[in-house]
Amino acid sequence: MVNLEADDKPLKVLHIGPTPFFSDRGCHIRIRGLVRGLQQQDVECWLCTYGLGNEVPDVETERVASIPGYRRLDAGPSVFKYVADVLLLAKVCGSIMRRNPDVLHGHLHEGALIGHAARTLLFWKRLPLVFDMQGSLTGELDQYGYFKWLPPVRWLFHAAEWMIGRLPDRIAASSRSSLEIAQGQFGIAPQRLTLVEDGADVTPADPQAVAQLRAELEIPDDRFVVVYTGTLKKVKGLPELLDVIQKTVAQDGGVHFVLVGYPVEEAAAFLREHDLESRCTLAGRVAFDRVNEYLALGDIALEPKSAGTGEASGKLLNYMAAGLPVVCFDTPNNRAMLHDSGCYASPGRTDELVDAIAKLAADPERARQLGTHGQARVSSEFSWDSSAETLLHVYYDCIGDY
């Protein structure tokens, strides 16, 4: 355990989450994992967040007032977020005055901006600010088509992202791709950047619960099961995922797909149109604490996103922790996490993903070996405890500058 304090007072960190925490999304899983890891390091943490979302044990939350009409829990831009962020700034300022944190930790670009605004308004507090960077804001909005009808707005957001990267004292990047984006696209000095990777949250599932789930989902025992967990949207690789399902089923009658995520409407319509409903189970939205049961159904896992905005793919770590071999595109993030425990396809080549699935289905022993290798790798190299320890050093570096 890191112990850098001169006295016995616990370090106090206010986390700023401009998102409807908690709603079973990668960003939320990271916040929860880091907070719990920091608590193991005897750090007092609490989170200021939106009025939406579920309560999480061991993560103390202070929420803004509910906003009429704002009910969206999934990722993506929303006009309501601007109102929520103003309310969140007020909540953060009030929390600072009442609880006197030692460090502000802003998650996502909006969190960093809110944190900087709060410490500027309360300048006499002299609060260090850490920005938790999970990819590029402009890149994410590009994928959602945010600038489709007004391209010049993209320049404004890119300029805002450039500015936000210069506001905090340190940046904790969730992936190597985020580090590269921060340095290459936005010119952030390397000494202000630290890699703080995600950890794995999956625990072994109860075999009896898994068997019951398999019966409830009516998955035949003789099927080779491919599992996907995550958002079912275009920006997360939904077109590639559906293409892989259609091509795989056409080639191999023994493969069954299980998709865990939401929204399900587009995927459900595709499955109906192509008569694939009997070969693919749409589980819909599942509480994260039960995801381990669905992963235990699988023989392999699939990551169909071919390109990203620099954010980490926490689902890969959960696949690995569950002992599943992973079929994915050959991207820097995927390589960094999986190394030689993954089965890679050229970016965009869904036919190569289909071939990789077919080869693993024909060689179950190799699939098990890859899964075991990935499981050992995630156990030795990825944990929230080690991420929290790295983050704690970042905090004390910031404090030392004041």
Secondary structure, DSSP 4 states (H G I P E B T S, - for coil): -----SSSPPPEEEEEE-S-S-SS-HHHHHHHHHHHHHHHTT-EEEEEE-S-S---TT--EEEPPP-TT----SSS--THHHHHHHHHHHHHHHHHHHH--SEEEEEHHHHHHHHHHHHHHTGGG---EEEEE-S-HHHHHHHTTTTSS-THHHHHHHHHHHHHTTSSSEEEESSHHHHHHHHHTT---GGGEEE--------PPPHHHHHHHHHHTT--TTPEEEEEES--SGGGTHHHHHHHHHHHHHH-TTEEEEEE-S--HHHHHHHHHTT-GGGEEEEE---GGGHHHHHHT-SEEEE-----SS---HHHHHHHHTT--EEEE--HHHHHHHGGGEEEE-TT-HHHHHHHHHHHHH-HHHHHHHHHHHHHHHHHH--HHHHHHHHHHHHHHHHHT-
